[in-house]
Amino acid sequence: MTKLAQGRRECGSAVESAARDHLVRAGLREVAANANYRIGELDLVMLERDARGGDTLVFVEVR
């Protein structure tokens, strides 16, 4: 791996971590991170509970 690629990967990890922390502080719960599927990868999968007790699954692509 080149230094440029390594730097980009480290930067991407830091940004994903910041996004995760922000969403957790906003009340979401982490379900999965960097989940690989046949057609790609999901950076974050979060769960949000609303005031009525319903759940919303949130898919996050971090850029």
C-alpha positions in Angstrom: 0.0 0.0 0.0 1.4 3.4 -0.9 1.6 6.2 1.6 -1.1 8.1 -0.2 -3.5 5.2 -0.1 -2.7 4.6 3.6 -3.3 8.3 4.4 -6.6 8.2 2.6 -7.6 5.1 4.5 -6.7 6.6 7.9 -8.5 9.8 7.0 -11.6 7.8 6.0 -11.5 5.9 9.2 -11.3 9.1 11.2 -14.2 10.6 9.4 -16.3 7.5 9.8 -15.5 7.5 13.5 -16.6 11.2 13.8 -19.8 10.5 11.9 -20.5 7.5 14.2 -19.9 9.5 17.3 -22.1 12.3 16.1 -25.0 9.9 15.4 -24.6 8.1 18.7 -24.7 11.5 20.5 -27.9 12.2 18.5 -29.5 9.1 20.0 -28.9 6.5 17.3 -27.5 3.0 18.1 -24.9 1.4 15.9 -26.0 -1.9 14.3 -23.1 -2.5 11.9 -20.0 -0.8 10.4 -18.3 -1.4 7.1 -20.8 -4.1 6.3 -19.8 -5.8 3.0 -22.5 -7.0 0.5 -22.3 -8.4 -3.0 -22.9 -5.0 -4.5 -20.8 -2.9 -2.2 -20.2 -1.7 1.4 -22.4 0.2 3.9 -20.2 2.5 6.0 -22.7 2.6 9.0 -26.0 1.0 9.8 -27.7 2.7 12.7 -31.0 2.3 14.5 -33.2 5.2 15.6 -36.0 4.9 18.0 -38.8 7.5 17.8 -40.9 8.8 20.7 -43.7 6.3 19.9 -41.4 3.3 20.2 -41.0 2.7 16.5 -37.6 1.9 14.9 -36.0 3.3 11.8 -33.0 1.6 10.2 -30.6 4.3 9.0 -28.0 3.5 6.3 -25.1 6.0 6.2 -22.5 6.6 3.4 -19.7 8.6 4.7 -17.8 10.7 2.1 
